[in-house]
Amino acid sequence: MPPDSGSPLLDSRDRMITVFVAAAGLFLVALDFSINVSLPAMRDSLGVSLISVQGIIIFYHASRSGLGPAAGGLGDAFGLRRVFLWGVVAYTAAVGLIALQDSLGAVVALRILQGVGAAILFTTGPALVVRAFGPKRRGTALGVTLAAVSAGQLTATLGGGYLSETIGWEAIFYARVPIGVAVLAAGLFVLSRDPASGDRRFDWSGAIVLYGALFAFVSAISFARLDGLMSGLVIALAVLTALLFAGFKFLQKRVKRPMLPRALWTTQGFAVGGISNLLLFMASFLTWFLFPFFITDVLGRDVMVVGSMLAVVAGASTIGSIAGGWLADRIGDRVVTASGAGITALGLVWISGLNAESSLPGIAMRVGLAGVGFGLHQAAVYSLAMRKTQPEHAGAGSAVLAVAQTLGTPLSISFGMVIFTWREDDAIDAGVLATDAFVGAFHDAYLAAAVIAVLAGLVVMTVRRQRV
C-alpha cells in the first residue's frame, strides 16, 4: 500500500464513502442558514419581539461553540464514527421537536440541543476525512467535504424563504428530519467502523467547564450587541467566562489526556490556520447579516432577490472550496490560504462600493468574487491546519477549527454592527439623508471587514515557506 494512502483499514471505496457521509453531515448542519430568512415569520407566529427572537440564534451558536472541543475529544477517545452518529441523532431529534413547538422558550431550549448535534457533526465530519486520507490527498478530500457546507447554504437560502412563506416556519425544521434519517442510515450501514482504541480516557470535568466557558463567552458577545458592553448581564457573563476559562486551564494541567493535546499546538500550520480561520469568518459573515439589508432598504428589493444574491455567494463558495482543496495538494496550503483571503478582501472592497444605482448583475459579480475567495480559503486553511496533524488528534484538531468558525460569527456581527451603527449615526446627526447614511456606513463596515480578511492572509505568511 502506498505510504500516503491514509488509514490502512480503508480501501478507496471506503474513503469515498467517508467523504460522502461526512459531507452529508455538514450539509445537514448548513441547512440551518434557512433560519436567517425565517426569523420574521417565527417572531410573528410565536408572538415575541425582534429582540427576544434573536435568542434562537444566540443560544444555538453558544451551544455549538461550547461543545466543539468535547466532541473532538470524545471522537478521539471513543471513535469518530460513533460520536458522529450521536450527533446525527441529537440534531435530527432537535429539529423534529422544534417544529412541534408553539412557545419561544421551548424552541430556544431545543435549539441548544440542536447546537450540540451541529457541533458534533461539524467536528467529527472533517476529522473522519483526515483519518481516512493521507497527508498528500487531504486537501482535495477536505475541499470536497467542506463544499457541502456552501451547498447546504445555497439550498437553505433558496428553499428557506419559500417554505416559510408557503407552509410556515415549522417546515424549515421538519424538512430536515428525513435528511437526518438518511445520514444516520448511511452512517450506520456504509460508513466504516472505528478502529479499535485502547485508550478511552476522557476529561469529562474539563469538557463541562469548557462548554460553560465558551457558552458564556458567545452569549456575552451576542448580548453586548443588544444590551451594551456595560449592561449587568454582559458583565456577569464576562466574569463567568474568565472564571471558567481559568478553571479549565487548572484542570488541564492535572489530567493525563488533555482535551486539547499540547502536541496539537506545535503541529506545523495548526495554530496559524486556526487564527486565520477565525479572522476570515469575522470578515466574511458580514455578507450574511448586513448585505441583505442593503438589498431591501437601499435597493428596495424583496426577499427573493436577497435569497438569489446569497445563493450566488454560496454557489461561488462551493466552487472555491473544491478548487481550493485541489490546489492546496498541488501548490501548497499556505499559498492557497493566503490567496483565498486576498481574493476575499478584494471582493469585500468591491462590495463596499455599492450604492443605490448598483445593478443586480454587478452586485452578483462582487459577492461572487468574495464567495470564491472564501471557499478557496476554507478548504486550504483546513488542509494547512490538519495536513500534519496526527490521526489520533484529528477530532481535537477539527474541533478547534470548528469553534474558530462559530466564534467568528458573533464576533463578525458585533464588530460589523459597531462600525456600521457608529458611522450611520454620525452621518444622520450631520444631516445626511437616511439612505445615504446607510450606504456610507455600509461602505465603512465592509472596508473594515476587508482589513480583517487581509490579516487572515498575512497570518499564514508566518508559516515556513515550504509545501506542506
VEXKE-639152 format. One record per residue (C-alpha): residue number from 0; residue in three letters; x, y, z. Coordinates in Angstrom, 2 decimals, always signed. Each point is the difference from the previous one (the first is absolute). Example, Ala and Ser with C-alpha at 12.3 -4.5 7.8 and 13.67 -1.06 7.14 Angstrom:
BEGIN
[0; 'ALA'; [+12.30; -4.50; +7.80]] [1; 'SER'; [+1.37; +3.44; -0.66]] 
END
This chain:
BEGIN
[0; 'MET'; [+0.00; +0.00; +0.00]] [1; 'PRO'; [+1.39; +3.46; -0.85]] [2; 'PRO'; [+1.30; +1.93; +2.99]] [3; 'ASP'; [-2.50; +2.79; -0.50]] [4; 'SER'; [-3.07; -2.17; -0.41]] [5; 'GLY'; [-1.50; +1.02; +3.35]] [6; 'SER'; [-1.48; -2.46; +2.45]] [7; 'PRO'; [+1.30; -3.51; -0.72]] [8; 'LEU'; [-3.45; -1.35; +0.88]] [9; 'LEU'; [-1.80; +1.89; -2.80]] [10; 'ASP'; [+0.06; -0.64; -3.74]] [11; 'SER'; [-0.78; +2.63; -2.64]] [12; 'ARG'; [-3.73; -0.77; +0.07]] [13; 'ASP'; [-0.16; +0.41; +3.77]] [14; 'ARG'; [+1.82; +3.32; -0.20]] [15; 'MET'; [-2.47; +1.33; -2.57]] [16; 'ILE'; [-2.87; -1.14; +2.22]] [17; 'THR'; [+1.61; +1.83; +2.93]] [18; 'VAL'; [+0.11; +3.24; -2.01]] [19; 'PHE'; [-3.62; -0.45; -1.09]] [20; 'VAL'; [-1.35; -0.67; +3.50]] [21; 'ALA'; [+2.09; +2.72; +1.63]] [22; 'ALA'; [-1.11; +2.48; -2.67]] [23; 'ALA'; [-3.62; -1.03; +0.52]] [24; 'GLY'; [+0.34; +0.77; +3.71]] [25; 'LEU'; [+1.43; +3.47; -0.72]] [26; 'PHE'; [-2.74; +0.61; -2.58]] [27; 'LEU'; [-2.60; -0.80; +2.65]] [28; 'VAL'; [+1.52; +2.52; +2.41]] [29; 'ALA'; [+0.30; +2.70; -2.69]] [30; 'LEU'; [-3.72; -0.23; -0.72]] [31; 'ASP'; [-0.46; +2.04; +3.17]] [32; 'PHE'; [+0.79; +3.11; -2.05]] [33; 'SER'; [-3.67; -0.18; -0.97]] [34; 'ILE'; [-0.81; +1.48; +3.40]] [35; 'ASN'; [+1.54; +3.34; -1.07]] [36; 'VAL'; [-2.89; +0.61; -2.40]] [37; 'SER'; [-2.62; -1.55; +2.29]] [38; 'LEU'; [+0.52; +2.01; +3.20]] [39; 'PRO'; [-2.71; +2.56; -0.86]] [40; 'ALA'; [-2.54; -2.79; -0.48]] [41; 'MET'; [+1.06; -1.65; +3.27]] [42; 'ARG'; [-0.26; +3.32; +1.85]] [43; 'ASP'; [-3.56; +0.56; -1.23]] [44; 'SER'; [-1.14; -3.58; +0.57]] [45; 'LEU'; [+1.44; -0.26; +3.52]] [46; 'GLY'; [-1.22; +3.51; +0.90]] [47; 'VAL'; [+3.34; +1.31; +1.27]] [48; 'SER'; [+2.15; +3.08; -0.62]] [49; 'LEU'; [+2.87; +0.33; -2.46]] [50; 'ILE'; [+2.44; +0.11; +2.93]] [51; 'SER'; [-1.42; -3.11; +1.64]] [52; 'VAL'; [-0.05; -2.09; -3.15]] [53; 'GLN'; [+3.77; +0.48; -0.39]] [54; 'GLY'; [+0.42; -2.44; +2.88]] [55; 'ILE'; [-0.69; -2.69; -2.60]] [56; 'ILE'; [+3.30; +0.96; -1.65]] [57; 'ILE'; [+2.02; +0.93; +3.07]] [58; 'PHE'; [-0.48; -3.18; +2.03]] [59; 'TYR'; [+0.45; -2.26; -3.02]] [60; 'HIS'; [+3.43; +1.49; -0.76]] [61; 'ALA'; [+0.93; +0.06; +3.68]] [62; 'SER'; [-0.78; -3.71; +0.34]] [63; 'ARG'; [+1.74; -0.85; -3.25]] [64; 'SER'; [+3.14; +1.86; +1.09]] [65; 'GLY'; [+0.00; -1.57; +3.45]] [66; 'LEU'; [-0.25; -3.62; -1.05]] [67; 'GLY'; [+2.53; +0.08; -2.87]] [68; 'PRO'; [+3.10; -0.91; +2.07]] [69; 'ALA'; [-1.86; -2.71; +1.89]] [70; 'ALA'; [-1.26; -1.50; -3.27]] [71; 'GLY'; [+3.55; -0.21; -1.31]] [72; 'GLY'; [+1.30; -1.56; +3.21]] [73; 'LEU'; [-2.84; -2.52; +0.10]] [74; 'GLY'; [+0.66; -0.95; -3.62]] [75; 'ASP'; [+3.71; -0.56; +0.64]] [76; 'ALA'; [-0.75; -2.08; +3.12]] [77; 'PHE'; [-3.10; -2.01; -0.94]] [78; 'GLY'; [+0.06; +0.01; -3.80]] [79; 'LEU'; [-0.89; +2.69; -2.54]] [80; 'ARG'; [-2.69; -2.07; -1.72]] [81; 'ARG'; [-1.79; -0.72; +3.26]] [82; 'VAL'; [+0.03; +3.65; +1.10]] [83; 'PHE'; [-1.02; +1.15; -3.51]] [84; 'LEU'; [-3.10; -2.19; +0.27]] [85; 'TRP'; [-0.81; +1.49; +3.42]] [86; 'GLY'; [+0.13; +3.40; -1.66]] [87; 'VAL'; [-2.39; -1.02; -2.78]] [88; 'VAL'; [-2.49; -1.32; +2.55]] [89; 'ALA'; [+0.19; +3.12; +2.19]] [90; 'TYR'; [-0.32; +2.40; -2.94]] [91; 'THR'; [-2.84; -1.88; -1.70]] [92; 'ALA'; [-1.98; -0.46; +3.22]] [93; 'ALA'; [+0.41; +3.69; +0.83]] [94; 'VAL'; [-1.21; +1.36; -3.35]] [95; 'GLY'; [-2.93; -2.43; +0.00]] [96; 'LEU'; [-1.08; +1.09; +3.47]] [97; 'ILE'; [+0.49; +3.71; -0.73]] [98; 'ALA'; [-2.55; -0.25; -2.81]] [99; 'LEU'; [-2.62; -1.08; +2.57]] [100; 'GLN'; [+0.48; +2.92; +2.40]] [101; 'ASP'; [-2.16; +3.09; +0.42]] [102; 'SER'; [+2.02; +1.92; +2.63]] [103; 'LEU'; [+3.32; +1.82; -0.23]] [104; 'GLY'; [+1.38; -1.59; +3.18]] [105; 'ALA'; [-0.45; -3.52; -1.32]] [106; 'VAL'; [+1.50; +0.90; -3.36]] [107; 'VAL'; [+3.07; +1.57; +1.64]] [108; 'ALA'; [+0.51; -3.00; +2.30]] [109; 'LEU'; [-0.11; -2.38; -2.95]] [110; 'ARG'; [+2.30; +2.27; -1.99]] [111; 'ILE'; [+2.62; -0.65; +2.70]] [112; 'LEU'; [-0.36; -3.74; -0.71]] [113; 'GLN'; [+0.18; +0.70; -3.72]] [114; 'GLY'; [+3.23; +1.94; +0.61]] [115; 'VAL'; [+1.43; -3.06; +1.76]] [116; 'GLY'; [-0.76; -2.14; -3.04]] [117; 'ALA'; [+1.38; +2.61; -2.40]] [118; 'ALA'; [+3.24; +0.27; +1.99]] [119; 'ILE'; [+0.49; -3.76; -0.13]] [120; 'LEU'; [-0.65; -0.24; -3.74]] [121; 'PHE'; [+2.16; +2.99; -0.91]] [122; 'THR'; [+2.85; -1.39; +2.12]] [123; 'THR'; [-0.10; -3.71; -0.78]] [124; 'GLY'; [-0.82; +0.34; -3.72]] [125; 'PRO'; [+3.33; +1.58; -1.07]] [126; 'ALA'; [+1.84; -2.14; +2.57]] [127; 'LEU'; [-1.33; -3.18; -1.65]] [128; 'VAL'; [+1.41; +1.21; -3.32]] [129; 'VAL'; [+3.37; +0.86; +1.57]] [130; 'ARG'; [+0.28; -3.53; +1.39]] [131; 'ALA'; [-1.04; -1.58; -3.30]] [132; 'PHE'; [+2.48; +1.83; -2.26]] [133; 'GLY'; [+3.75; +0.37; +0.12]] [134; 'PRO'; [+1.63; +3.45; +0.17]] [135; 'LYS'; [+0.57; +0.38; -3.75]] [136; 'ARG'; [-3.69; -0.46; -0.86]] [137; 'ARG'; [-1.66; +1.67; +2.97]] [138; 'GLY'; [-0.39; +3.35; -1.71]] [139; 'THR'; [-2.17; -1.29; -2.82]] [140; 'ALA'; [-2.04; -2.22; +2.33]] [141; 'LEU'; [-0.59; +2.81; +2.50]] [142; 'GLY'; [-0.85; +2.43; -2.82]] [143; 'VAL'; [-2.74; -2.27; -1.32]] [144; 'THR'; [-1.29; -0.64; +3.52]] [145; 'LEU'; [-0.12; +3.69; +0.94]] [146; 'ALA'; [-1.68; +0.88; -3.30]] [147; 'ALA'; [-3.06; -1.69; +1.49]] [148; 'VAL'; [-0.28; +2.90; +2.47]] [149; 'SER'; [-0.38; +2.51; -2.82]] [150; 'ALA'; [-2.37; -2.36; -1.81]] [151; 'GLY'; [-2.11; -0.16; +3.15]] [152; 'GLN'; [+0.02; +3.79; +0.28]] [153; 'LEU'; [-1.08; +0.23; -3.65]] [154; 'THR'; [-2.87; -2.43; +0.57]] [155; 'ALA'; [-1.05; +1.72; +3.23]] [156; 'THR'; [+0.11; +3.47; -1.54]] [157; 'LEU'; [-2.17; -0.95; -2.97]] [158; 'GLY'; [-2.35; -2.34; +1.85]] [159; 'GLY'; [-0.31; +1.55; +3.46]] [160; 'GLY'; [-1.97; +3.07; -1.00]] [161; 'TYR'; [-2.28; -2.01; -2.29]] [162; 'LEU'; [-0.85; -2.57; +2.67]] [163; 'SER'; [-0.63; +2.67; +2.65]] [164; 'GLU'; [-2.28; +2.03; -2.24]] [165; 'THR'; [-1.97; -2.86; -1.55]] [166; 'ILE'; [-0.22; -2.50; +2.89]] [167; 'GLY'; [+1.28; +1.67; +3.17]] [168; 'TRP'; [+3.25; +0.35; +1.93]] [169; 'GLU'; [-0.44; -3.51; +1.40]] [170; 'ALA'; [+0.72; -1.38; -3.47]] [171; 'ILE'; [+3.65; +1.08; +0.04]] [172; 'PHE'; [+0.49; -2.30; +2.99]] [173; 'TYR'; [-2.06; -3.10; -0.76]] [174; 'ALA'; [+1.26; -0.02; -3.61]] [175; 'ARG'; [+3.41; -0.90; +1.44]] [176; 'VAL'; [-1.24; -3.08; +1.83]] [177; 'PRO'; [+0.03; -2.37; -3.01]] [178; 'ILE'; [+3.44; +1.31; -0.97]] [179; 'GLY'; [+1.24; -0.71; +3.51]] [180; 'VAL'; [-1.48; -3.49; -0.10]] [181; 'ALA'; [+1.74; -0.63; -3.34]] [182; 'VAL'; [+3.36; +1.18; +1.39]] [183; 'LEU'; [-0.50; -2.22; +3.07]] [184; 'ALA'; [-0.74; -3.02; -2.19]] [185; 'ALA'; [+3.07; +0.65; -2.13]] [186; 'GLY'; [+2.15; +0.35; +3.10]] [187; 'LEU'; [-1.34; -3.20; +1.50]] [188; 'PHE'; [+0.12; -2.24; -3.06]] [189; 'VAL'; [+2.74; +1.23; -2.35]] [190; 'LEU'; [+2.43; +2.10; +2.03]] [191; 'SER'; [+3.00; -2.07; +1.09]] [192; 'ARG'; [+0.15; -0.91; +3.67]] [193; 'ASP'; [+2.46; +1.70; +2.32]] [194; 'PRO'; [+3.34; -1.72; +0.53]] [195; 'ALA'; [+0.48; -1.55; +3.41]] [196; 'SER'; [+1.23; +2.48; +2.59]] [197; 'GLY'; [+1.89; -0.98; +3.09]] [198; 'ASP'; [-0.17; +3.39; +1.72]] [199; 'ARG'; [-3.51; +1.22; +0.77]] [200; 'ARG'; [+0.85; +2.52; +2.68]] [201; 'PHE'; [-1.94; +3.22; -0.33]] [202; 'ASP'; [+0.13; +3.18; +2.07]] [203; 'TRP'; [-3.69; +0.31; +0.92]] [204; 'SER'; [+0.52; +2.77; +2.56]] [205; 'GLY'; [+2.06; +2.05; -2.47]] [206; 'ALA'; [-2.65; -0.51; -2.69]] [207; 'ILE'; [-2.76; +1.33; +2.26]] [208; 'VAL'; [+2.02; +3.02; +1.14]] [209; 'LEU'; [+1.13; +0.89; -3.53]] [210; 'TYR'; [-3.55; -0.37; -1.32]] [211; 'GLY'; [-1.15; +2.49; +2.63]] [212; 'ALA'; [+2.86; +2.40; -0.74]] [213; 'LEU'; [-0.61; +0.08; -3.75]] [214; 'PHE'; [-3.78; +0.14; +0.44]] [215; 'ALA'; [+0.37; +3.01; +2.33]] [216; 'PHE'; [+2.53; +1.68; -2.30]] [217; 'VAL'; [-2.17; -0.21; -3.12]] [218; 'SER'; [-3.05; +1.10; +2.00]] [219; 'ALA'; [+1.94; +3.01; +1.33]] [220; 'ILE'; [+1.05; +1.04; -3.51]] [221; 'SER'; [-3.55; -0.35; -1.29]] [222; 'PHE'; [-1.74; +1.80; +2.87]] [223; 'ALA'; [+2.60; +2.80; -0.06]] [224; 'ARG'; [-1.30; +0.88; -3.45]] [225; 'LEU'; [-3.58; +0.12; +1.30]] [226; 'ASP'; [+0.41; +1.43; +3.52]] [227; 'GLY'; [+3.34; +1.81; -0.09]] [228; 'LEU'; [+3.42; -0.90; +1.36]] [229; 'MET'; [-0.72; +1.36; +3.48]] [230; 'SER'; [-3.31; -1.75; +0.60]] [231; 'GLY'; [-0.22; -2.15; +3.12]] [232; 'LEU'; [-0.64; -3.17; -2.00]] [233; 'VAL'; [+3.02; +0.50; -2.25]] [234; 'ILE'; [+2.31; +0.78; +2.93]] [235; 'ALA'; [-1.23; -3.08; +1.88]] [236; 'LEU'; [+0.53; -2.21; -3.05]] [237; 'ALA'; [+3.50; +1.44; -0.52]] [238; 'VAL'; [+0.97; -0.73; +3.61]] [239; 'LEU'; [-1.45; -3.51; -0.26]] [240; 'THR'; [+1.94; -0.56; -3.23]] [241; 'ALA'; [+3.29; +1.03; +1.62]] [242; 'LEU'; [-0.57; -2.22; +3.03]] [243; 'LEU'; [-0.94; -3.03; -2.06]] [244; 'PHE'; [+2.97; +0.40; -2.37]] [245; 'ALA'; [+2.31; +0.24; +3.04]] [246; 'GLY'; [-1.61; -3.13; +1.41]] [247; 'PHE'; [+0.46; -1.84; -3.29]] [248; 'LYS'; [+3.68; +0.94; -0.16]] [249; 'PHE'; [+0.44; -1.25; +3.56]] [250; 'LEU'; [-1.68; -3.33; -0.78]] [251; 'GLN'; [+1.96; -0.57; -3.22]] [252; 'LYS'; [+3.30; +0.09; +1.88]] [253; 'ARG'; [-1.15; -2.92; +2.17]] [254; 'VAL'; [-1.27; -2.51; -2.54]] [255; 'LYS'; [+2.06; -2.54; -1.89]] [256; 'ARG'; [-2.00; +0.43; -3.20]] [257; 'PRO'; [-0.87; +3.70; -0.50]] [258; 'MET'; [-3.00; +0.79; -2.15]] [259; 'LEU'; [+2.18; +2.23; -2.18]] [260; 'PRO'; [+3.33; -1.90; -0.23]] [261; 'ARG'; [+3.11; +2.12; +0.37]] [262; 'ALA'; [+1.53; -1.70; -3.04]] [263; 'LEU'; [-2.80; +1.41; -2.12]] [264; 'TRP'; [+1.11; +3.59; +0.49]] [265; 'THR'; [+3.54; -0.75; -1.11]] [266; 'THR'; [-1.16; -1.74; -3.18]] [267; 'GLN'; [+1.22; +1.91; -3.04]] [268; 'GLY'; [-2.68; +2.34; -1.34]] [269; 'PHE'; [-2.62; -0.83; +2.62]] [270; 'ALA'; [+0.02; +3.12; +2.19]] [271; 'VAL'; [+0.25; +2.53; -2.84]] [272; 'GLY'; [-2.65; -1.94; -1.90]] [273; 'GLY'; [-2.41; +0.30; +2.91]] [274; 'ILE'; [+0.67; +3.73; +0.37]] [275; 'SER'; [-0.44; +0.60; -3.73]] [276; 'ASN'; [-3.25; -1.97; +0.04]] [277; 'LEU'; [-1.39; +2.16; +2.81]] [278; 'LEU'; [+1.03; +3.25; -1.70]] [279; 'LEU'; [-1.47; -0.85; -3.39]] [280; 'PHE'; [-3.31; -1.05; +1.54]] [281; 'MET'; [-0.06; +3.35; +1.82]] [282; 'ALA'; [+0.52; +1.76; -3.32]] [283; 'SER'; [-2.32; -2.07; -2.18]] [284; 'PHE'; [-3.10; -0.50; +2.12]] [285; 'LEU'; [-0.84; +3.68; -0.53]] [286; 'THR'; [-1.55; -1.02; -3.31]] [287; 'TRP'; [-2.49; -2.29; +1.72]] [288; 'PHE'; [-1.47; +2.58; +2.40]] [289; 'LEU'; [+0.72; +3.56; -1.28]] [290; 'PHE'; [-0.09; -0.46; -3.77]] [291; 'PRO'; [-3.70; -1.12; -0.05]] [292; 'PHE'; [-1.00; +3.35; +1.54]] [293; 'PHE'; [+1.80; +1.81; -2.82]] [294; 'ILE'; [-2.12; -1.91; -2.52]] [295; 'THR'; [-3.29; +0.71; +1.79]] [296; 'ASP'; [+0.58; +3.46; +1.49]] [297; 'VAL'; [+2.14; +1.68; -2.66]] [298; 'LEU'; [-1.06; -1.74; -3.20]] [299; 'GLY'; [-3.57; -0.65; +1.16]] [300; 'ARG'; [+0.04; -3.62; -1.20]] [301; 'ASP'; [-1.87; -2.91; +1.58]] [302; 'VAL'; [+1.12; -3.09; +1.89]] [303; 'MET'; [+0.22; -2.09; -3.16]] [304; 'VAL'; [+2.72; +2.31; -1.34]] [305; 'VAL'; [+1.83; -0.27; +3.33]] [306; 'GLY'; [-0.18; -3.78; -0.27]] [307; 'SER'; [+1.27; +0.06; -3.58]] [308; 'MET'; [+3.02; +2.17; +0.90]] [309; 'LEU'; [+0.88; -2.16; +3.00]] [310; 'ALA'; [-0.36; -3.05; -2.23]] [311; 'VAL'; [+2.69; +1.51; -2.23]] [312; 'VAL'; [+2.28; +0.27; +3.04]] [313; 'ALA'; [-0.65; -3.61; +1.00]] [314; 'GLY'; [+0.39; -1.34; -3.55]] [315; 'ALA'; [+3.28; +1.86; -0.48]] [316; 'SER'; [+1.26; -1.31; +3.35]] [317; 'THR'; [-0.81; -3.56; -1.06]] [318; 'ILE'; [+2.13; +0.38; -3.12]] [319; 'GLY'; [+2.75; +1.68; +1.99]] [320; 'SER'; [+0.10; -2.80; +2.59]] [321; 'ILE'; [+0.38; -2.74; -2.57]] [322; 'ALA'; [+2.68; +1.94; -1.87]] [323; 'GLY'; [+1.75; +1.03; +3.22]] [324; 'GLY'; [+0.50; -3.54; +1.22]] [325; 'TRP'; [+1.27; -1.17; -3.37]] [326; 'LEU'; [+2.42; +2.91; -0.29]] [327; 'ALA'; [+1.23; -0.41; +3.59]] [328; 'ASP'; [+1.16; -3.53; -0.80]] [329; 'ARG'; [+1.93; +1.26; -3.02]] [330; 'ILE'; [+1.46; +3.44; +0.74]] [331; 'GLY'; [-0.07; +0.10; +3.80]] [332; 'ASP'; [-2.45; +0.79; +2.78]] [333; 'ARG'; [+1.52; +3.32; +1.01]] [334; 'VAL'; [-0.09; +1.48; -3.52]] [335; 'VAL'; [-3.64; -0.93; -0.57]] [336; 'THR'; [-1.07; +1.08; +3.50]] [337; 'ALA'; [+1.59; +3.43; -0.39]] [338; 'SER'; [-1.32; +0.34; -3.54]] [339; 'GLY'; [-3.53; -0.87; +1.10]] [340; 'ALA'; [+0.15; +2.61; +2.75]] [341; 'GLY'; [+1.34; +2.57; -2.46]] [342; 'ILE'; [-2.76; -0.70; -2.54]] [343; 'THR'; [-2.56; +0.26; +2.79]] [344; 'ALA'; [+1.43; +3.37; +1.01]] [345; 'LEU'; [-0.21; +1.24; -3.60]] [346; 'GLY'; [-3.61; -1.15; -0.19]] [347; 'LEU'; [-0.87; +1.78; +3.24]] [348; 'VAL'; [+1.62; +3.23; -1.21]] [349; 'TRP'; [-1.96; -0.30; -3.26]] [350; 'ILE'; [-3.24; -0.57; +1.94]] [351; 'SER'; [+0.72; +3.09; +2.10]] [352; 'GLY'; [-0.43; +2.11; -3.14]] [353; 'LEU'; [-3.66; -0.96; -0.48]] [354; 'ASN'; [-2.61; +2.76; -0.07]] [355; 'ALA'; [-3.65; +0.59; -0.84]] [356; 'GLU'; [+0.79; -0.06; -3.73]] [357; 'SER'; [+1.75; -3.40; +0.01]] [358; 'SER'; [-1.42; -2.65; -2.32]] [359; 'LEU'; [-0.77; -3.54; +1.09]] [360; 'PRO'; [+2.46; -1.61; -2.48]] [361; 'GLY'; [+2.71; +2.33; +1.28]] [362; 'ILE'; [-0.84; -0.87; +3.60]] [363; 'ALA'; [+0.07; -3.71; -0.83]] [364; 'MET'; [+3.53; +0.30; -1.41]] [365; 'ARG'; [+1.24; +1.74; +3.14]] [366; 'VAL'; [-1.48; -2.42; +2.52]] [367; 'GLY'; [+0.99; -2.90; -2.24]] [368; 'LEU'; [+3.66; +1.05; +0.11]] [369; 'ALA'; [-0.11; +0.16; +3.80]] [370; 'GLY'; [-1.70; -3.41; +0.04]] [371; 'VAL'; [+2.67; -1.63; -2.17]] [372; 'GLY'; [+2.73; +1.41; +2.23]] [373; 'PHE'; [-1.72; -1.27; +3.13]] [374; 'GLY'; [-0.37; -3.49; -1.46]] [375; 'LEU'; [+3.65; -0.12; -1.07]] [376; 'HIS'; [+1.08; +1.07; +3.47]] [377; 'GLN'; [-2.26; -2.46; +1.83]] [378; 'ALA'; [+1.28; -3.09; -1.77]] [379; 'ALA'; [+3.64; +1.09; +0.12]] [380; 'VAL'; [+0.00; +1.15; +3.63]] [381; 'TYR'; [-1.45; -3.32; +1.15]] [382; 'SER'; [+2.69; -1.75; -1.99]] [383; 'LEU'; [+2.69; +2.29; +1.44]] [384; 'ALA'; [-1.11; -0.68; +3.56]] [385; 'MET'; [-0.70; -3.72; -0.38]] [386; 'ARG'; [+2.54; -1.29; -2.54]] [387; 'LYS'; [+2.66; -0.71; +2.62]] [388; 'THR'; [-2.43; -0.78; +2.83]] [389; 'GLN'; [+0.34; -3.53; +1.33]] [390; 'PRO'; [-3.09; -2.21; -0.61]] [391; 'GLU'; [-0.48; -0.56; +3.74]] [392; 'HIS'; [-0.43; +3.78; +0.40]] [393; 'ALA'; [-2.28; +0.46; -3.02]] [394; 'GLY'; [-3.10; +0.55; +2.15]] [395; 'ALA'; [+1.63; +2.59; +2.25]] [396; 'GLY'; [+1.55; +1.83; -2.97]] [397; 'SER'; [-3.26; +0.13; -1.91]] [398; 'ALA'; [-1.74; +1.24; +3.16]] [399; 'VAL'; [+2.31; +3.02; +0.28]] [400; 'LEU'; [-0.70; +0.98; -3.62]] [401; 'ALA'; [-3.76; -0.46; +0.47]] [402; 'VAL'; [-0.01; +2.15; +3.14]] [403; 'ALA'; [+2.02; +2.68; -1.82]] [404; 'GLN'; [-2.73; +0.17; -2.63]] [405; 'THR'; [-2.80; +0.11; +2.53]] [406; 'LEU'; [+1.69; +2.74; +2.03]] [407; 'GLY'; [+0.59; +1.96; -3.19]] [408; 'THR'; [-3.76; +0.33; -0.57]] [409; 'PRO'; [-0.98; +2.04; +3.11]] [410; 'LEU'; [+3.29; +1.91; -0.15]] [411; 'SER'; [-0.77; +0.98; -3.59]] [412; 'ILE'; [-3.50; +1.15; +0.89]] [413; 'SER'; [+1.16; +1.99; +3.02]] [414; 'PHE'; [+3.03; +1.55; -1.72]] [415; 'GLY'; [-1.88; +0.80; -3.19]] [416; 'MET'; [-2.99; +1.52; +1.77]] [417; 'VAL'; [+2.17; +2.16; +2.27]] [418; 'ILE'; [+1.68; +1.58; -3.01]] [419; 'PHE'; [-3.20; +0.21; -2.04]] [420; 'THR'; [-2.09; +1.56; +2.79]] [421; 'TRP'; [+2.74; +2.46; +0.95]] [422; 'ARG'; [+0.48; +1.24; -3.57]] [423; 'GLU'; [-3.73; +0.07; -0.79]] [424; 'ASP'; [-0.86; +1.96; +3.16]] [425; 'ASP'; [+2.78; +2.52; -0.68]] [426; 'ALA'; [-1.27; +0.54; -3.55]] [427; 'ILE'; [-3.62; +0.45; +1.07]] [428; 'ASP'; [+1.04; +2.43; +2.74]] [429; 'ALA'; [+1.81; +1.99; -2.69]] [430; 'GLY'; [-3.22; +0.29; -2.00]] [431; 'VAL'; [+0.71; -2.70; -2.61]] [432; 'LEU'; [-3.07; -1.71; -1.50]] [433; 'ALA'; [-0.79; -3.42; +1.51]] [434; 'THR'; [+0.73; -1.94; -3.19]] [435; 'ASP'; [+3.30; +1.79; -0.58]] [436; 'ALA'; [+0.93; -0.51; +3.65]] [437; 'PHE'; [-0.66; -3.74; -0.38]] [438; 'VAL'; [+2.14; -0.22; -3.14]] [439; 'GLY'; [+2.88; +1.86; +1.66]] [440; 'ALA'; [-0.10; -2.15; +3.12]] [441; 'PHE'; [-0.28; -3.13; -2.17]] [442; 'HIS'; [+3.12; +1.11; -1.88]] [443; 'ASP'; [+2.01; +0.50; +3.21]] [444; 'ALA'; [-1.11; -3.32; +1.56]] [445; 'TYR'; [+1.05; -1.92; -3.12]] [446; 'LEU'; [+3.35; +1.76; -0.21]] [447; 'ALA'; [+0.66; -0.96; +3.64]] [448; 'ALA'; [-0.95; -3.60; -0.84]] [449; 'ALA'; [+2.43; +0.08; -2.93]] [450; 'VAL'; [+2.82; +1.00; +2.36]] [451; 'ILE'; [-0.79; -3.04; +2.17]] [452; 'ALA'; [+0.04; -2.23; -3.10]] [453; 'VAL'; [+3.45; +1.34; -0.87]] [454; 'LEU'; [+1.16; -0.87; +3.52]] [455; 'ALA'; [-1.37; -3.53; -0.49]] [456; 'GLY'; [+2.33; -0.35; -2.97]] [457; 'LEU'; [+2.99; +1.67; +1.61]] [458; 'VAL'; [-0.08; -2.21; +3.10]] [459; 'VAL'; [+0.71; -3.13; -2.04]] [460; 'MET'; [+3.08; +1.66; -1.47]] [461; 'THR'; [+1.69; -0.86; +3.30]] [462; 'VAL'; [-0.10; -3.63; -1.11]] [463; 'ARG'; [+3.38; -1.12; -1.28]] [464; 'ARG'; [+0.06; +0.27; -3.77]] [465; 'GLN'; [-0.24; -3.59; -1.11]] [466; 'ARG'; [-2.55; -2.29; -1.50]] [467; 'VAL'; [-1.93; -1.47; +2.91]] 
END
